[in-house]
Amino acid sequence: MAIDVNYTGGSGIGPSLDNYAQGSLQDRFKPQVASVLYQKTGNSYIDAFTLVSTFGPRKAVGGPIIKHQERGFFNAPITVAGSTSAGSVGAPVTVTLATSSLGLNNLFFPQLYDTGYFKNGNSFVITAVSGVGTTTPTVTLQPSPTGTVPAFAANEQIAVIGSAWYEASAQPTGYFQSDWEYQYALQFFKHTEEISGTAEMSERWAEVDSLGISQKGYQYLKIRGEQEMIKEIANEMMFSEGLSTASWTGNPLQYKMQGWKPWIIGNGGSVNPTPPGAFSLSQFQGINDDLDATNAGGRYVMVSGNSRQREIVAAASAQFSSNAMTYVKPEMEGSFQNRFASAIDEDKMKQEALGINIDVRTFTDGTRTFDFCNLIALSDPSTNNPQGYNSNYLSFILPMNAVARTSTSAPAPLIEICYLPQVRQKGFMDVWQGGANSEFGTTAQDVRYIYYKAHVGQRLACPERFGIIYA
């Protein structure tokens, strides 16, 4: 009930009882205002930045562009450019190689007297190679005397497994395998917090918020500024379309870091479009088949929005219900205790009632293990998940296995956060102040500015070892 402090009811010269009572409520009793500021949103970040930081330490680099080299398989199948007809028994067939088979200077892997076999089981040997260095090289496939070369569709592949030579023949020409270089840009992040002298020194009723963060002016702004910087970096790590050159004319933007989603989808990762409600454990078969193609490691973390994470748990619980449910007696110690039931009816808590905890955090199919982790930032409607984006149904499939370099050096992570050290603090993020109320009083204005700056990106290697599920 609101109290009108201007009310002057009653009669006579002195203050009335009504006026006295209401004045006392307002002026003499401490208003019952909660000393905690309630945050509506809760803590929305364990974020991608924190997650990746667990894979390995952040790495200082010496420039705004970072590079690395990758090498694929030494061998390669024959990829046929266009459709061909089947040959007769024992007869050779000449096929043109597709451009996808060509490497540097239009060189290619299949060579004279390489051997292989067709899907029909018949073996062959390459008896002629022509057009080396051109865009339309050909190879002649000689089947066994009783075998046939089958018909091929455009871009069909043919297995090459070895070679066969006669003893007195000359040695073949050496085969040089080229490596591929990839480059990624670091992205500039900046943020400013400001507070006037009056606002900084005025006491606040709420000393902390419901997340335990101090609400004192300077302390609150310093924490909020750091959180905003990390949030921006984390979100760009997941969704940024990388730009390694300054190609946005008329925009102050120089470079953008490469994000997981466009990188995985556009560079040969395991891509699995899945509408909301359609996830099933059988999808792991296709994901594993994709990862097997590059002999990917055996341990992955599947980072999902909350809605997709609940789908995963429901799918696993439905298929493995006897393993997914744990029955917990209420008198047992543990976080699953129903703390409301005891307040409602203590007698019922004394009975042998059971609680059901349904959760699945790891899935192993005999060849590869997936650890499940929900990333609540993917469900944040203020950034990543506006209406219609369905980022809460997104799952990133990230390798936890690093690539071993040598027996004496540390393994190289496939995801690596890189930063250009800043001028003032020589670290990952630069934080400094300005204004009259700052440490050095840089201006006469009664204000304190808190400035944040970071130059950050990520090195992403071997996209074929990553995967994504999205709606």
KAZI-V511989 format. One line per field, one symbol per residue. ss: DSSP state (@ for helix, = for strand, . for the rest). burial: I if it has 24 or more other ideal C-beta (glycine too) atoms within 12 Angstrom, else O. A space follows every 50 residues. Layout:
BEGIN
ss=???
burial=???
END
This chain:
BEGIN
ss=................@@@@@@@@@@@........==..........@@@ @@@.....===...======.......===...=........=====.@@ @..@@@.......====.....========.......======....... .=....=======................======.==========@@@@ @......==....=..@@@@@@@@@@@@@@@@@@@@@@@...=....... .....=...@@@@@@@...====.........@@@@@@@@@@......== ====.@@@@@@@@@@@@@@.@@@@=====.........@@@@@@.@@@@. ...=====...===....======.@@@@...........@@@.=====. ..=........=..======........======............==== ==========..@@@.====.
burial=OOOOOOOOOOOOOOOOOOOOOIOOOOOOOOOOOOOOOOOOOOOIIIIIII IIIOIOOIIOIOOIIIOIOIOOOOOIIIIIIOOIOOIOOOOIIIIIIIOO IIIOOOIIIIIIIIIIIIOOOIIIIIIOIOOIOOOOIIIIIIIOOOIIII OIOOOIOIIIOOOOOOOOOOOOOOOOOOOOOOIIIIIIIIIIIIIOOOOI OOOOOOOOIOOOOOIOIIOIIIIIIIIIIIIIIIIIIIIIOIIIOOOOOO OOOOIIIIIIIIIIIOIOIIIIOIOOOOIOIOIIOOIIOIIOOIOIIOII IIIIIIIIIIIIIOIIOOOOOOOIOOOOOIOOOOOOOOOOOOOOOOOOOO OOOOOOOOOIOOIOIOOIOIIIIIIIIIIIOOIIIOOOOIIIIIIIIIII IOIOOOOOOOOOIIIIIIIIIIOOOOOIIIIIIOIOIIOOOOOOOOIIII IIIIIIIIIIIIIIIIIIIII
END
